[in-house]
Amino acid sequence: MQEHTSSQQNIDVAADPFAHEQEGFHKGLGARQLQMIAIGSAIGTGLFLGTGGRLETAGPSLAFVYAICGFFGYLILRALGELIVHRPSSGSFVSYTREFYGEKAAYFSGWLYWLNWAMTAVADATAIAIYIEWFGQYSDFIAGLNQGVIALIVVVLVVSLNLVSVKVFGELEFWFALVKVGALVTFLLVGIGFLIFGNPSGTPTGFSLITDNGGFLPNGLLPAMIVVQGVVFAYAGIELVGTTAGETQNAEKIIPRAINTVIIRIAVFYVGTVLLLCMLLPYTTYSANESPFVTFFKSIGVDYAAPIMQLVVITAAASSMNAGMYSTGRILHSMAIAGSGPKIAAKMSKGGVPVAGILLTAVVALIGVVLNFIVPSQAFEIVLNISAIGTMASWAAIAMSHQKFLKEVKAGRYSRPGYKAPGGRFSDWAVMAFLAAVMVLIALDYPIGTYTLASMALVVPILIGGWFAVRKRVYEAAAVREGYTGAVPILAHRPGVDTAHSEGRTFRGSVRNTFDDER
């Protein structure tokens, strides 16, 4: 009986060498939840809180910055969508990086993505604390709360809810997204109404508010370019649909439909919203200390509108943080299975939740809470820049995996699915050029951006040291998947290889040879 089970496992691995990454997960996400997750993942803290400060810096040109970054974000999503249809996985692009570039590349992309979402969790907890403090003008109790205490409560609550099941996560994200979209649609309807019929208070509205206040570049081109990394952060999370693929029913059909609507959401919710904000109030009215939507509703004299919008903003940040905990738990699980993450992160609960992976991210979020005690005024900007770098690393991994996939298709080793990314490998290289330009802009954003980029000089050596610490375990885990971990596999021969060769796959190297060379 035992021999039969072992044989069956070999057959399964030969058929899908990455199937083991999905063991223990439940198909708990349906079309309704996935559609709202796809919509809500692109509407988060960066839009609701960060837009005010970026408008203050760049003026109306921010709309063009959102459009340019959104276009590249869409290209990235389409590339990821094609990879998902090729092979759905909760390991998302980390699993694809492993498939096309090998274990070392998957190790670095996975840990940088984890750093991205861990920092995002800190940013969101900080943002929520700032939002809640805003209500101190109405309540002495809230006014007396420390920002760090609020951030701590938020982290504990969000982590606890994420540990229940994927269905709980899906439902939370569905309603979070519904609230965010509803609030933005309400703002758009009210704002367009003011443009058509005029502001009841008599203050001017329309395109003249842009032309009379310095035009689209009131502060010059450089400030508009510098805010790009903040805009990248605003789009962080659009790749979440890739992580949900492994727990989505009928992912091959549902996820492409969700991705196809992204360009419309970007045009309406980002570009349209920023233009509308600038045609309702002068850009100088907005500031980094307050959500621009709250600023607008306060300006029209509707006393209850501002507090309601502030609650919506809290919902947006909670949604982003919830998604971050979900995503890092799945990515760490994939890495643990491959040997490049801590073994404990591979443990699953009965509800199909990678509990240990989520808790590891929660530890970093708690460290971030300390920032709220020490430097409350700078905590958000510090982690925003670190998160932007992690986001770009993950986007680069998606683009490079997709272009390698297309290279393998051209060589006849794979066939493209029916859902294809536009532009082919040219689009992937265009994305890489865009990301390189953003890195330069971050370096020019002195002092926080410059120091953040310089901090990578500490992060990279740590990652390199970590690789040498885990590589033996990675090679051992990879030994059962020869030929399926990149063009330079570090793997030993196994019975399933002959099957793979007969299907037209080609392989080079072995785990023993590579390990001996590096040792």
C-alpha positions as CSV (number, residue, x, y, z in Angstrom):
1,M,0.0,0.0,0.0
2,Q,2.8,2.4,0.9
3,E,4.6,1.6,-2.4
4,H,1.4,2.3,-4.3
5,T,1.0,5.7,-2.6
6,S,4.6,6.6,-3.3
7,S,4.2,5.6,-7.0
8,Q,1.0,7.6,-7.2
9,Q,2.8,10.7,-5.9
10,N,5.5,10.3,-8.5
11,I,2.9,10.1,-11.3
12,D,1.2,13.2,-9.9
13,V,4.5,15.1,-9.7
14,A,5.4,14.1,-13.2
15,A,2.1,15.4,-14.5
16,D,2.4,18.7,-12.5
17,P,5.7,19.1,-10.7
18,F,4.3,22.2,-8.9
19,A,1.1,20.6,-7.6
20,H,2.7,20.2,-4.1
21,E,2.6,24.0,-3.7
22,Q,-1.2,23.8,-3.6
23,E,-1.6,21.0,-1.0
24,G,-3.8,22.1,1.9
25,F,-5.3,25.1,0.2
26,H,-9.1,25.3,-0.2
27,K,-10.9,26.6,-3.3
28,G,-12.8,29.1,-1.2
29,L,-12.9,32.1,-3.5
30,G,-15.7,32.5,-6.0
31,A,-16.3,34.8,-9.0
32,R,-18.1,37.4,-6.9
33,Q,-15.3,37.7,-4.4
34,L,-12.5,37.5,-7.0
35,Q,-14.1,40.3,-9.1
36,M,-14.3,42.6,-6.1
37,I,-10.8,41.7,-4.9
38,A,-9.5,42.6,-8.4
39,I,-11.3,46.0,-8.2
40,G,-10.4,46.7,-4.6
41,S,-6.7,45.7,-4.8
42,A,-6.0,48.8,-7.0
43,I,-7.9,51.1,-4.6
44,G,-6.0,51.5,-1.4
45,T,-4.1,53.7,1.0
46,G,-2.0,55.3,-1.8
47,L,-5.1,56.7,-3.5
48,F,-7.1,57.7,-0.4
49,L,-4.3,59.2,1.7
50,G,-1.3,59.6,-0.5
51,T,-3.1,61.6,-3.3
52,G,-3.4,64.7,-1.1
53,G,0.4,65.0,-0.6
54,R,1.2,64.2,-4.2
55,L,-1.3,66.8,-5.4
56,E,0.3,69.4,-3.1
57,T,3.7,68.5,-4.7
58,A,3.0,67.8,-8.4
59,G,-0.3,69.6,-9.0
60,P,-2.8,68.4,-11.7
61,S,0.1,66.7,-13.6
62,L,-0.5,63.9,-11.1
63,A,-3.3,62.7,-13.3
64,F,-0.8,62.0,-16.1
65,V,1.6,60.3,-13.7
66,Y,-1.2,58.0,-12.6
67,A,-2.1,57.3,-16.3
68,I,1.5,56.4,-17.2
69,C,2.1,54.2,-14.2
70,G,-1.3,52.7,-14.6
71,F,-0.6,51.7,-18.2
72,F,2.6,49.9,-17.2
73,G,0.7,48.3,-14.3
74,Y,-1.9,47.0,-16.8
75,L,0.9,45.5,-18.9
76,I,2.2,43.7,-15.9
77,L,-1.2,42.4,-15.0
78,R,-1.8,41.1,-18.5
79,A,1.6,39.3,-18.4
80,L,0.7,37.8,-15.0
81,G,-2.7,36.8,-16.4
82,E,-1.2,34.8,-19.1
83,L,1.1,33.0,-16.7
84,I,-1.9,32.3,-14.4
85,V,-3.8,30.7,-17.3
86,H,-0.6,28.7,-18.1
87,R,-0.6,27.4,-14.5
88,P,-2.6,28.8,-11.5
89,S,-0.6,28.9,-8.3
90,S,-0.9,30.5,-4.9
91,G,2.8,31.0,-5.1
92,S,2.0,33.5,-7.9
93,F,5.0,35.1,-9.7
94,V,7.5,33.5,-7.2
95,S,6.4,30.1,-8.4
96,Y,6.7,31.3,-12.0
97,T,10.2,32.7,-11.3
98,R,11.1,29.3,-9.9
99,E,9.8,27.6,-13.1
100,F,11.6,29.8,-15.6
101,Y,14.7,31.1,-13.8
102,G,15.4,28.6,-11.0
103,E,15.5,28.4,-7.2
104,K,17.9,31.3,-6.6
105,A,15.8,33.8,-8.5
106,A,12.7,32.6,-6.8
107,Y,14.4,33.0,-3.4
108,F,15.3,36.7,-4.0
109,S,12.0,37.6,-5.7
110,G,10.0,35.9,-2.9
111,W,11.8,37.6,0.0
112,L,11.7,41.0,-1.7
113,Y,7.9,40.6,-2.2
114,W,7.5,39.6,1.4
115,L,9.5,42.7,2.4
116,N,7.2,44.8,0.2
117,W,4.0,43.5,1.8
118,A,5.4,43.5,5.3
119,M,6.3,47.2,4.9
120,T,2.8,47.8,3.4
121,A,1.3,46.3,6.5
122,V,3.3,48.8,8.5
123,A,2.2,51.7,6.2
124,D,-1.5,50.7,6.4
125,A,-1.4,50.3,10.2
126,T,0.2,53.7,10.4
127,A,-2.4,55.2,8.0
128,I,-5.3,53.8,9.9
129,A,-3.8,55.2,13.1
130,I,-3.6,58.6,11.5
131,Y,-7.2,58.3,10.2
132,I,-8.5,57.4,13.6
133,E,-6.6,60.2,15.2
134,W,-8.5,62.6,12.9
135,F,-11.7,61.7,14.9
136,G,-10.0,63.2,18.0
137,Q,-11.6,66.5,17.1
138,Y,-15.0,64.9,17.9
139,S,-13.9,62.7,20.9
140,D,-11.6,63.4,23.8
141,F,-11.1,59.6,24.3
142,I,-9.7,59.2,20.7
143,A,-7.7,62.4,21.1
144,G,-6.0,60.8,24.1
145,L,-5.0,57.6,22.3
146,N,-1.3,57.3,21.2
147,Q,-0.8,56.6,17.5
148,G,1.3,53.6,18.3
149,V,-1.4,52.0,20.5
150,I,-4.0,52.4,17.7
151,A,-1.6,50.8,15.2
152,L,-1.0,47.9,17.5
153,I,-4.7,47.3,17.9
154,V,-5.2,47.4,14.1
155,V,-2.4,44.8,13.5
156,V,-3.8,42.4,16.1
157,L,-7.3,42.6,14.7
158,V,-6.4,42.2,11.0
159,V,-4.0,39.3,11.7
160,S,-6.7,37.5,13.8
161,L,-9.3,37.7,11.0
162,N,-6.8,36.4,8.4
163,L,-6.1,33.3,10.5
164,V,-9.7,32.0,10.3
165,S,-10.1,30.9,6.6
166,V,-9.8,32.0,3.0
167,K,-13.6,32.4,2.9
168,V,-13.4,35.0,5.7
169,F,-10.6,36.8,3.8
170,G,-12.7,36.7,0.6
171,E,-15.8,38.1,2.4
172,L,-13.8,40.8,4.1
173,E,-12.2,41.9,0.9
174,F,-15.6,41.8,-0.9
175,W,-17.2,44.2,1.5
176,F,-14.1,46.4,1.9
177,A,-13.9,46.7,-1.9
178,L,-17.7,47.4,-2.1
179,V,-17.4,50.3,0.4
180,K,-14.3,51.8,-1.4
181,V,-15.9,51.6,-4.8
182,G,-19.2,52.9,-3.5
183,A,-17.4,55.9,-1.9
184,L,-15.5,56.7,-5.0
185,V,-18.6,56.5,-7.2
186,T,-20.4,58.8,-4.8
187,F,-17.6,61.3,-5.0
188,L,-17.5,61.1,-8.8
189,L,-21.3,61.6,-9.0
190,V,-21.3,64.6,-6.6
191,G,-18.2,66.1,-8.2
192,I,-19.5,65.8,-11.8
193,G,-22.8,67.3,-10.6
194,F,-20.9,70.3,-9.2
195,L,-19.1,70.7,-12.6
196,I,-22.4,70.7,-14.5
197,F,-24.6,72.7,-12.1
198,G,-22.0,74.6,-10.1
199,N,-21.0,74.6,-6.5
200,P,-24.0,75.6,-4.3
201,S,-21.7,77.9,-2.3
202,G,-20.9,79.9,-5.5
203,T,-17.2,79.1,-5.6
204,P,-15.9,78.5,-9.1
205,T,-15.4,75.0,-10.5
206,G,-14.1,73.6,-13.8
207,F,-11.0,73.6,-15.9
208,S,-10.2,77.2,-15.0
209,L,-9.1,76.1,-11.5
210,I,-6.2,74.3,-13.3
211,T,-5.3,77.1,-15.7
212,D,-5.6,79.8,-13.2
213,N,-3.3,78.0,-10.7
214,G,-0.2,77.4,-12.8
215,G,-1.6,74.8,-15.2
216,F,-0.7,71.1,-15.2
217,L,2.9,71.7,-14.0
218,P,2.6,74.5,-11.5
219,N,5.8,73.5,-9.7
220,G,7.8,72.3,-12.7
221,L,8.5,68.8,-14.2
222,L,10.9,67.5,-11.5
223,P,8.3,67.4,-8.6
224,A,5.9,65.6,-11.0
225,M,8.6,63.0,-11.7
226,I,9.6,62.6,-8.1
227,V,6.1,61.5,-7.0
228,V,6.3,58.5,-9.3
229,Q,7.4,56.1,-6.6
230,G,4.4,57.2,-4.5
231,V,2.2,56.4,-7.4
232,V,3.8,53.0,-7.8
233,F,2.9,52.4,-4.1
234,A,-0.7,53.4,-4.9
235,Y,-0.9,50.6,-7.5
236,A,0.8,48.1,-5.2
237,G,-1.5,45.2,-4.8
238,I,-2.8,44.9,-8.3
239,E,-0.8,41.7,-8.6
240,L,-2.9,40.2,-5.8
241,V,-5.1,38.4,-8.3
242,G,-2.1,36.2,-9.1
243,T,-1.9,35.0,-5.5
244,T,-5.6,34.3,-5.3
245,A,-5.4,32.1,-8.4
246,G,-4.6,28.9,-6.4
247,E,-7.7,29.3,-4.2
248,T,-10.1,30.5,-6.9
249,Q,-12.7,28.3,-8.4
250,N,-12.3,28.1,-12.2
251,A,-9.4,30.5,-12.1
252,E,-8.5,30.1,-15.8
253,K,-11.8,31.8,-16.8
254,I,-12.5,34.1,-13.9
255,I,-9.1,35.8,-13.5
256,P,-8.8,37.0,-17.2
257,R,-12.2,38.6,-16.9
258,A,-11.2,40.4,-13.8
259,I,-7.8,41.6,-15.3
260,N,-9.5,42.9,-18.5
261,T,-11.4,45.5,-16.6
262,V,-8.3,47.0,-14.8
263,I,-7.6,49.6,-17.5
264,I,-11.1,51.0,-17.0
265,R,-10.7,51.1,-13.3
266,I,-7.4,52.9,-13.6
267,A,-8.8,55.5,-16.0
268,V,-11.9,56.2,-13.8
269,F,-10.7,55.8,-10.3
270,Y,-7.2,57.3,-10.6
271,V,-7.0,59.6,-13.6
272,G,-10.6,60.7,-13.5
273,T,-10.6,61.2,-9.8
274,V,-7.4,63.4,-9.7
275,L,-8.7,65.6,-12.6
276,L,-12.0,66.0,-10.9
277,L,-10.4,66.9,-7.6
278,C,-8.4,69.6,-9.4
279,M,-11.5,71.0,-11.1
280,L,-13.4,71.2,-7.8
281,L,-10.8,72.9,-5.7
282,P,-7.4,74.5,-6.4
283,Y,-4.6,71.9,-6.0
284,T,-3.1,74.0,-3.3
285,T,-6.1,73.2,-1.1
286,Y,-5.0,69.6,-0.7
287,S,-2.3,68.5,1.7
288,A,-0.4,65.4,2.9
289,N,-2.1,65.6,6.3
290,E,-5.6,64.8,5.1
291,S,-7.3,62.7,2.5
292,P,-8.3,64.9,-0.5
293,F,-11.8,63.4,-0.4
294,V,-12.2,64.6,3.2
295,T,-10.9,68.0,2.1
296,F,-13.5,68.2,-0.6
297,F,-16.5,67.2,1.4
298,K,-15.5,69.5,4.2
299,S,-15.3,72.4,1.7
300,I,-18.9,71.9,0.6
301,G,-20.2,72.4,4.1
302,V,-21.7,68.9,4.5
303,D,-20.7,68.3,8.1
304,Y,-21.4,64.6,8.2
305,A,-19.8,63.9,4.8
306,A,-16.2,64.3,6.0
307,P,-16.4,61.8,8.9
308,I,-18.2,59.3,6.7
309,M,-15.4,59.6,4.1
310,Q,-12.8,59.3,6.8
311,L,-14.4,55.9,7.8
312,V,-14.2,54.9,4.1
313,V,-10.6,55.8,4.1
314,I,-10.0,53.6,7.2
315,T,-11.8,50.7,5.3
316,A,-9.4,51.2,2.3
317,A,-6.3,50.9,4.5
318,A,-7.7,47.9,6.4
319,S,-8.5,46.2,3.0
320,S,-4.9,46.8,1.8
321,M,-3.5,45.5,5.1
322,N,-5.8,42.5,5.0
323,A,-4.6,41.7,1.4
324,G,-1.0,42.0,2.5
325,M,-1.4,39.5,5.3
326,Y,-3.1,37.1,2.9
327,S,-0.5,37.5,0.2
328,T,2.6,37.1,2.3
329,G,1.2,34.0,4.0
330,R,0.8,32.3,0.6
331,I,4.2,33.5,-0.8
332,L,6.0,32.3,2.4
333,H,4.2,29.0,2.1
334,S,5.4,28.5,-1.4
335,M,9.0,29.4,-0.4
336,A,8.9,27.1,2.6
337,I,7.8,24.2,0.4
338,A,10.7,25.0,-1.9
339,G,13.2,25.2,1.0
340,S,14.0,28.9,0.6
341,G,11.6,30.0,3.4
342,P,11.4,28.9,7.1
343,K,10.1,25.4,7.4
344,I,7.4,26.5,9.8
345,A,5.8,28.7,7.1
346,A,4.7,25.5,5.3
347,K,2.3,24.5,8.1
348,M,-1.4,24.8,7.2
349,S,-4.4,25.0,9.5
350,K,-7.4,22.8,9.0
351,G,-9.1,25.8,7.4
352,G,-6.5,25.9,4.7
353,V,-4.7,28.9,6.0
354,P,-0.9,29.2,6.1
355,V,-0.9,30.4,9.7
356,A,2.8,30.5,10.4
357,G,3.5,32.6,7.2
358,I,0.9,35.1,8.2
359,L,2.3,35.3,11.8
360,L,5.8,35.9,10.5
361,T,4.6,38.9,8.6
362,A,2.7,40.1,11.7
363,V,6.0,40.2,13.6
364,V,7.4,42.7,11.1
365,A,4.1,44.7,11.3
366,L,4.6,44.9,15.1
367,I,8.1,46.2,14.6
368,G,6.6,48.8,12.4
369,V,4.3,49.7,15.3
370,V,7.4,50.8,17.2
371,L,8.1,53.4,14.4
372,N,4.7,54.9,15.3
373,F,5.9,55.4,18.9
374,I,9.3,56.7,17.9
375,V,8.8,58.8,14.7
376,P,5.0,59.0,14.2
377,S,5.2,61.8,11.7
378,Q,7.7,60.0,9.4
379,A,6.7,56.4,9.8
380,F,4.3,56.4,6.8
381,E,6.8,57.9,4.3
382,I,9.7,55.7,5.4
383,V,7.8,52.4,4.9
384,L,6.1,53.7,1.7
385,N,9.5,54.1,0.0
386,I,10.7,50.7,1.1
387,S,7.5,49.1,0.0
388,A,7.7,50.8,-3.4
389,I,11.1,49.1,-4.0
390,G,9.6,45.7,-3.1
391,T,6.7,46.3,-5.4
392,M,9.0,47.1,-8.3
393,A,11.0,44.0,-7.6
394,S,7.9,41.9,-7.8
395,W,6.7,43.6,-11.0
396,A,10.2,43.0,-12.5
397,A,9.9,39.3,-11.6
398,I,6.5,39.1,-13.4
399,A,7.8,40.8,-16.5
400,M,11.0,38.7,-16.7
401,S,9.1,35.4,-16.0
402,H,6.7,36.3,-18.8
403,Q,9.4,37.1,-21.3
404,K,11.2,33.9,-20.5
405,F,7.9,32.0,-20.9
406,L,7.5,33.5,-24.4
407,K,11.1,32.6,-25.2
408,E,10.3,29.0,-24.2
409,V,7.2,29.1,-26.3
410,K,9.3,30.2,-29.3
411,A,11.6,27.3,-28.7
412,G,8.7,24.9,-28.8
413,R,8.8,23.9,-25.1
414,Y,5.5,25.5,-24.2
415,S,2.4,26.7,-26.0
416,R,0.7,30.0,-25.3
417,P,-2.8,29.9,-23.7
418,G,-5.8,31.5,-25.3
419,Y,-5.4,34.5,-23.0
420,K,-2.3,36.4,-24.3
421,A,-0.6,39.5,-23.0
422,P,-0.4,42.3,-25.6
423,G,3.0,43.4,-27.0
424,G,4.8,40.1,-26.2
425,R,8.4,40.4,-25.1
426,F,8.6,44.0,-26.2
427,S,6.0,45.0,-23.5
428,D,8.0,43.1,-20.9
429,W,11.2,44.9,-21.7
430,A,9.3,48.2,-21.8
431,V,8.1,47.5,-18.2
432,M,11.7,46.8,-17.1
433,A,12.9,50.1,-18.6
434,F,10.1,51.9,-16.8
435,L,11.0,50.3,-13.4
436,A,14.6,51.2,-13.9
437,A,13.6,54.8,-14.4
438,V,11.5,54.8,-11.3
439,M,14.5,53.5,-9.3
440,V,16.5,56.5,-10.5
441,L,13.7,58.9,-9.5
442,I,13.6,57.3,-6.0
443,A,17.3,58.0,-5.7
444,L,16.7,61.6,-6.6
445,D,14.0,62.0,-3.9
446,Y,16.3,63.3,-1.2
447,P,16.4,62.6,1.7
448,I,13.9,59.8,2.3
449,G,14.1,58.3,-1.2
450,T,17.8,58.5,-1.3
451,Y,18.3,56.9,2.1
452,T,15.7,54.2,1.3
453,L,17.6,53.2,-1.8
454,A,20.8,53.2,0.1
455,S,19.3,50.9,2.7
456,M,19.2,48.2,0.0
457,A,23.0,48.0,0.5
458,L,22.1,46.4,3.9
459,V,19.2,44.3,2.6
460,V,21.0,42.7,-0.3
461,P,23.9,41.3,1.7
462,I,21.4,39.9,4.2
463,L,19.5,38.2,1.3
464,I,22.8,36.8,-0.1
465,G,23.8,35.5,3.3
466,G,20.4,33.9,3.6
467,W,20.7,32.2,0.3
468,F,24.0,30.5,1.3
469,A,22.3,29.4,4.5
470,V,19.3,27.7,2.9
471,R,20.7,26.6,-0.5
472,K,21.4,23.0,0.6
473,R,17.8,22.6,1.7
474,V,16.6,24.3,-1.5
475,Y,18.6,21.8,-3.6
476,E,17.2,18.9,-1.7
477,A,13.6,20.1,-2.1
478,A,14.3,20.7,-5.8
479,A,15.7,17.3,-6.4
480,V,12.3,15.8,-7.1
481,R,11.4,18.4,-9.8
482,E,14.3,18.1,-12.3
483,G,13.7,20.2,-15.4
484,Y,10.9,22.2,-13.8
485,T,12.9,24.9,-12.0
486,G,14.4,27.0,-14.8
487,A,16.8,26.8,-17.7
488,V,19.7,26.0,-15.3
489,P,18.1,23.4,-13.0
490,I,20.1,22.5,-9.9
491,L,18.6,19.1,-9.6
492,A,19.3,15.4,-9.5
493,H,17.9,12.8,-11.9
494,R,14.6,11.1,-11.0
495,P,12.2,8.7,-12.7
496,G,9.9,11.5,-13.9
497,V,12.6,13.0,-16.1
498,D,12.2,10.5,-18.9
499,T,8.5,11.4,-19.1
500,A,9.3,15.1,-19.2
501,H,11.9,14.5,-21.9
502,S,9.4,12.7,-24.0
503,E,7.2,15.8,-23.9
504,G,9.8,17.9,-25.5
505,R,11.4,19.5,-22.4
506,T,15.2,20.0,-22.3
507,F,17.3,20.3,-19.2
508,R,20.9,21.1,-18.2
509,G,22.8,20.4,-15.0
510,S,22.1,18.5,-11.8
511,V,21.8,19.3,-8.2
512,R,24.8,17.3,-7.2
513,N,27.0,19.0,-9.8
514,T,25.9,22.5,-9.0
515,F,26.0,22.0,-5.3
516,D,29.5,20.5,-5.5
517,D,30.6,23.5,-7.6
518,E,29.3,26.1,-5.2
519,R,30.5,24.2,-2.2
